[in-house]
Amino acid sequence: MLEAKQSERKTQSLQEENKELEDYIKSLENSLDISSFKGKPLSQVKNKFRTLETFLSRAQTALWFANSFGIELESLSVKESDTGVIHKVSCLPNSSNSISQSAEGEDRYSSLSEDQKRKVQQILFLLDKFCVGDLFYHEISMITDSLPRSYLVKQCREQLNKMCHIEALEGNFEGGKVSSVETVFKEHISDFLKQNPDFDTINDKIKIKINGDGARMTRDSNFILLSFSTLQTGESVMSAKGNRTIGIVNGTEGYQTIKVSFGSLFKEINSLIDSAKLTVDGHDLNTEFYFGGDYKFILLMLGLKGATSNHACAWCKVHKADCWNTSDNYLIYNTPPMVRTLEEIREMSTTSKDNYCCDKQPLLNIPLDHIVVDELHLMLRVTDILIENLVNECLDWDGEDDLDKKRGKQSRHTSKT
């Protein structure tokens, strides 16, 4: 009996101590605000970002002893128990706490169907077009079930960014360029070979056309684009799909801007022109380069003076006062001494007299018979001159008939025009 009473008193004493410890633990939880989480599981909530931030704050409190080991917690990787989606949370104090997620460490965007991928790509296009941030789309996707989750859009962007490596331009110019022109050429030609298996890789040549043009976007910005296309692709050469941009710069359309900003691109293209070969998918292909653009850009690339100079033709040395004369055979202008050559332009650009308006060194080593002016600009300029002559003729005609015209009556010939 005595032993039973002592055991009972001992049990009662232990229970009282346990009660004191429980009360102490609860007081610690209340003071540190680390009470047990009573919300929904992470897989069932819409705003996972907020839930993970709550978890992060409590995890950092629980791991307070990490500094005593001489280590610093940078990130945590957690997995949803029921879905297997893995989240990586940054623990750095100044980080934006951006949360990435994947299914068992796998890129979930790659596992989507083609229709689902197309929808994600369309959303990404709209986000970029209207400059909508990722945080805004994340919040709206949490309250709209029909929209793809934001991490799918981020994974889609990452895959698209891997397709092309962009580098800054030389000099103090705003813009960008591809890291390797040869790599982009090979990718474009590889697609062409897959679509045209009958192409003779031994006897035929891959014809690559370099294109350049300047365009005024706003009152204060003017962009210069450098692109290329494969002439054998047919009608796609005239579309955006058949042309790939290799460089873009925000600056005035001048020789110095083009030379400095695209200097490394021209150096790599010239080496490819000199070698005249490319190895694509195990095939040694012969290459042939062309250049095209509007007349102003062609003159800039050749180092010639402007289109109003005395010797403005890019292919011959005819004086502008003799351009009207069509009685001579055109072969005169295509043979020496009237015809221009790339080597002659380089030599004459070093002299100040009798240089036939050769002002600077050409930027590309493409022969002049492989340089083609843009037909659209030619046609527009020709039609502008013809329409101007027609309107002036009608005005002169109305001026001659003005004496016989009654007051207030509209001019007959001009109104018909």
C-alpha positions in Angstrom: 0.0 0.0 0.0 2.8 2.4 0.9 4.6 1.7 -2.4 1.3 2.3 -4.4 0.8 5.7 -2.7 4.4 6.7 -3.4 4.0 5.7 -7.1 0.7 7.6 -7.3 2.3 10.8 -5.8 5.3 10.4 -8.2 2.9 10.1 -11.2 0.9 13.2 -10.1 4.2 15.2 -9.7 5.3 14.2 -13.3 1.9 15.2 -14.7 2.2 18.6 -13.1 5.7 19.0 -14.6 4.4 18.0 -18.0 1.5 20.5 -17.6 4.1 23.2 -16.8 6.2 22.3 -19.9 3.1 22.3 -22.1 2.1 25.8 -20.9 5.7 27.0 -21.4 5.8 25.6 -25.0 2.5 27.3 -25.8 3.8 30.6 -24.4 6.8 30.3 -26.6 4.6 29.6 -29.7 2.5 32.6 -28.9 5.5 34.9 -28.4 7.3 33.7 -31.6 4.0 33.4 -33.6 4.8 29.8 -34.6 1.5 28.1 -33.8 0.6 25.1 -36.0 -0.6 26.0 -39.4 -4.4 25.4 -39.7 -4.9 26.3 -43.4 -5.4 24.1 -46.4 -2.6 21.9 -47.9 -0.4 23.7 -50.4 -1.8 21.8 -53.4 -5.3 23.0 -52.6 -4.7 26.7 -52.2 -4.8 29.2 -55.1 -2.2 31.7 -53.8 0.7 29.3 -53.3 3.2 32.2 -53.2 1.7 33.5 -49.9 1.5 30.1 -48.3 5.1 29.3 -49.1 6.2 32.7 -47.7 4.4 31.8 -44.4 6.2 28.5 -44.4 9.5 30.2 -45.2 9.2 32.5 -42.2 8.5 29.7 -39.8 11.3 27.5 -41.3 13.8 30.3 -40.8 12.7 30.6 -37.2 13.0 26.9 -36.6 16.4 26.7 -38.1 17.8 29.6 -36.0 20.8 27.4 -35.0 22.2 27.2 -38.5 24.6 30.2 -37.8 26.1 28.3 -34.9 27.4 25.7 -37.4 28.9 28.4 -39.6 26.5 28.0 -42.4 23.8 30.2 -44.0 20.5 29.0 -45.4 20.1 30.2 -49.0 17.2 28.2 -50.4 14.7 25.4 -49.5 13.3 22.7 -51.8 10.0 21.3 -50.7 7.6 18.9 -52.4 3.8 18.7 -52.3 2.8 15.4 -50.7 -0.1 14.6 -52.9 0.9 16.0 -56.3 4.7 15.7 -56.3 5.3 19.3 -57.5 8.6 20.6 -56.2 9.0 24.3 -55.1 12.3 26.1 -54.6 12.1 29.0 -52.2 14.9 31.6 -51.8 15.9 32.3 -48.1 18.2 35.2 -48.8 17.2 38.4 -46.9 17.2 40.8 -49.9 15.8 38.4 -52.5 12.4 38.9 -54.2 11.4 35.4 -53.0 10.6 34.2 -56.5 9.3 30.7 -56.4 10.0 28.2 -59.1 8.3 24.9 -59.3 8.5 21.6 -61.3 7.0 18.2 -61.1 9.6 15.9 -59.6 12.3 18.3 -60.8 11.1 18.0 -64.4 10.1 20.7 -66.8 6.3 20.5 -66.9 6.1 22.7 -70.0 7.8 20.1 -72.1 5.2 17.5 -71.2 2.3 19.6 -72.5 0.5 18.8 -75.7 1.0 21.0 -78.8 -2.3 22.8 -78.3 -1.4 23.6 -74.7 2.0 24.8 -75.6 0.5 27.0 -78.3 -1.8 28.6 -75.8 1.1 29.2 -73.4 3.1 30.8 -76.2 0.2 33.0 -77.2 -0.1 34.2 -73.6 3.7 34.9 -73.4 3.4 36.9 -76.6 0.7 39.1 -75.2 2.6 39.6 -71.9 5.6 40.8 -73.8 3.7 42.9 -76.3 1.8 44.8 -73.6 4.7 44.8 -71.0 2.7 42.8 -68.4 4.8 41.6 -65.4 5.0 38.1 -64.1 3.7 39.0 -60.7 0.5 40.5 -62.2 -0.1 37.4 -64.4 0.6 35.1 -61.4 -2.0 36.8 -59.3 -4.7 36.8 -62.1 -3.9 33.1 -62.9 -4.7 32.3 -59.2 -8.2 33.6 -59.5 -8.9 32.3 -63.0 -8.9 28.6 -63.5 -8.9 28.7 -67.3 -5.4 30.4 -67.5 -2.2 28.3 -67.5 -0.1 28.6 -64.3 2.6 31.3 -64.3 5.4 28.8 -63.9 4.5 27.3 -67.3 4.8 30.7 -68.9 8.2 31.2 -67.2 9.4 27.7 -68.4 8.2 28.6 -72.0 10.2 31.8 -71.9 13.3 30.0 -70.7 13.1 27.5 -73.5 12.6 30.3 -76.1 15.6 32.2 -74.6 17.8 29.1 -75.1 17.2 29.2 -78.8 19.2 32.4 -79.4 22.1 33.9 -77.4 22.0 37.7 -77.4 25.0 39.9 -76.6 25.6 43.6 -76.3 26.9 45.6 -79.1 30.3 47.2 -79.4 30.7 50.9 -78.5 28.1 52.9 -76.6 25.1 51.9 -78.6 21.8 50.4 -77.4 20.9 47.2 -79.1 22.0 43.5 -79.4 23.4 40.9 -81.6 23.6 37.1 -81.8 26.7 35.6 -80.2 27.6 33.5 -83.3 26.5 34.3 -86.8 27.8 30.9 -88.1 25.7 29.0 -85.5 22.5 30.9 -86.6 23.4 30.3 -90.3 23.8 26.6 -89.6 20.4 26.4 -87.8 18.6 28.1 -90.6 20.3 26.0 -93.3 19.6 22.8 -91.3 15.9 23.6 -91.3 16.1 24.2 -95.1 17.8 20.8 -95.7 15.2 18.9 -93.6 12.4 20.5 -95.6 14.2 19.9 -99.0 15.9 16.5 -98.8 16.4 16.5 -102.6 18.8 19.5 -102.4 22.2 18.6 -104.0 24.7 19.3 -101.2 27.7 18.6 -103.5 27.1 20.6 -106.6 24.6 23.3 -105.5 25.4 26.3 -103.4 23.6 27.7 -100.5 22.8 31.3 -101.4 22.8 33.5 -98.3 21.5 37.1 -98.6 22.4 39.7 -96.0 19.8 42.4 -95.6 20.0 45.8 -93.9 17.7 48.7 -93.3 17.0 51.6 -91.0 13.6 52.6 -89.7 12.4 55.5 -87.7 10.2 54.2 -84.9 9.5 57.3 -82.9 10.6 61.0 -83.0 13.6 60.2 -80.8 14.5 56.6 -81.9 15.8 55.2 -85.1 16.7 51.5 -85.4 19.0 49.8 -87.8 18.4 46.1 -88.5 20.7 43.5 -89.9 19.2 40.2 -91.0 19.8 37.3 -93.4 17.7 34.8 -95.5 18.3 31.8 -97.7 17.3 32.5 -101.3 16.4 28.9 -102.0 13.5 29.0 -99.6 11.3 30.6 -102.2 8.4 32.8 -101.2 9.3 32.6 -97.5 12.2 35.0 -98.3 9.6 37.8 -98.6 8.1 36.9 -95.2 9.2 37.4 -91.6 9.4 33.6 -91.2 12.2 33.3 -93.9 14.3 36.2 -92.4 16.3 36.0 -89.2 17.6 39.1 -87.4 21.3 38.9 -86.4 21.7 42.5 -85.1 19.8 45.6 -84.1 21.0 49.0 -83.0 19.2 52.2 -81.8 21.1 55.0 -83.6 21.4 57.3 -86.6 21.6 55.5 -89.9 25.2 56.4 -90.7 28.5 54.7 -91.7 30.2 55.1 -88.3 27.2 53.7 -86.3 26.9 50.6 -88.6 30.7 50.0 -88.6 31.2 50.2 -84.8 28.0 48.5 -83.6 28.1 45.6 -86.1 31.9 45.4 -86.3 32.2 41.8 -84.9 29.3 40.6 -87.1 30.9 41.9 -90.2 34.2 40.3 -89.2 32.6 36.9 -88.8 30.5 37.3 -92.0 33.6 38.3 -94.0 35.5 35.2 -92.8 32.6 33.0 -93.9 32.6 34.8 -97.3 36.3 34.1 -97.7 36.0 30.4 -96.8 32.8 29.9 -99.0 32.0 26.7 -97.0 29.8 25.7 -94.1 29.5 22.3 -92.5 25.9 21.6 -91.6 24.6 18.2 -90.4 27.7 16.4 -91.6 27.5 18.0 -95.1 30.2 20.3 -96.5 28.2 23.0 -98.3 29.4 25.6 -100.7 28.1 29.0 -100.0 27.5 32.2 -102.0 26.7 35.5 -100.4 24.5 38.4 -101.6 23.6 41.7 -100.1 20.4 43.7 -100.4 18.7 46.8 -99.0 17.5 50.3 -100.0 19.9 52.5 -102.0 21.0 54.6 -99.0 22.0 51.5 -97.0 23.9 50.1 -100.0 25.9 53.3 -100.4 26.7 53.3 -96.6 27.9 49.7 -96.7 30.1 50.3 -99.7 31.6 53.5 -98.2 30.3 55.7 -101.0 28.9 59.2 -100.6 25.2 60.0 -100.7 22.7 59.5 -103.5 22.9 63.2 -104.6 26.7 63.1 -105.0 28.4 63.5 -108.5 29.1 59.8 -108.8 26.3 58.2 -106.9 25.9 54.9 -108.8 27.1 51.9 -106.7 28.0 49.9 -109.8 29.6 52.4 -112.2 31.4 55.7 -112.3 28.9 57.7 -114.4 28.5 61.3 -113.5 25.1 62.4 -112.4 24.9 65.0 -115.3 25.1 62.1 -117.8 22.6 59.8 -116.2 19.9 61.0 -118.6 21.8 59.8 -121.6 20.4 56.4 -122.7 21.9 56.4 -126.2 25.0 54.5 -125.0 25.0 50.7 -124.8 24.6 49.5 -121.2 27.7 47.3 -121.6 29.8 50.5 -121.4 28.9 50.9 -117.8 29.5 47.2 -117.0 33.0 47.0 -118.3 36.3 48.9 -117.4 37.0 51.7 -117.1 33.4 52.7 -116.1 32.5 49.7 -113.9 33.3 49.8 -110.2 35.0 46.9 -108.3 35.3 46.3 -104.6 39.1 46.5 -104.8 38.9 49.8 -106.6 36.6 51.3 -104.0 39.1 50.3 -101.3 42.0 51.9 -103.1 40.1 55.1 -104.1 38.8 55.6 -100.5 42.4 56.3 -99.4 42.7 59.3 -101.7 41.0 62.7 -101.5 41.0 63.6 -105.3 39.6 61.7 -108.3 38.1 59.1 -106.0 34.7 59.0 -107.7 33.0 59.6 -104.3 34.7 56.6 -102.7 34.7 58.0 -99.1 35.3 55.0 -96.8 36.2 51.3 -96.8 33.5 48.8 -97.7 32.2 46.9 -94.7 31.4 43.5 -96.4 33.5 41.6 -98.9 30.6 40.9 -101.3 31.2 41.5 -105.0 29.2 44.4 -106.5 27.4 42.0 -109.0 26.0 40.2 -105.9 24.6 43.4 -104.4 20.9 44.0 -105.3 18.9 47.1 -104.5 15.4 46.6 -103.1 12.8 46.5 -105.9 10.1 48.0 -103.7 12.1 51.2 -103.1 13.0 51.5 -106.8 9.3 51.1 -107.8 8.1 53.6 -105.2 10.7 56.2 -106.3 9.9 55.7 -110.0 6.2 56.0 -109.4 6.7 59.1 -107.3 8.6 60.8 -110.1 6.0 59.8 -112.7 3.0 61.0 -110.6 4.8 64.3 -109.8 5.4 64.8 -113.6 1.8 64.0 -114.3 0.5 66.5 -111.7 2.8 69.2 -112.9 1.7 68.6 -116.5 -1.9 69.0 -115.5 -1.2 72.2 -113.5 0.6 73.6 -116.6 -2.3 72.6 -118.8 -4.8 74.2 -116.5 -2.6 77.3 -116.4 -2.8 77.6 -120.1 -6.6 77.2 -120.1 -7.1 79.6 -117.2 -8.0 82.6 -119.5 -11.1 80.8 -120.9 -12.2 79.5 -117.5 -15.1 81.2 -115.7 -14.5 82.5 -112.2 -15.2 79.8 -109.5 -15.0 77.0 -111.9 -12.7 74.1 -110.9 -9.7 73.4 -113.0 -10.6 70.6 -115.5 -7.4 68.7 -115.9 -6.4 68.8 -112.2 -9.8 67.5 -111.0 -9.6 64.6 -113.4 -6.2 63.7 -112.1 
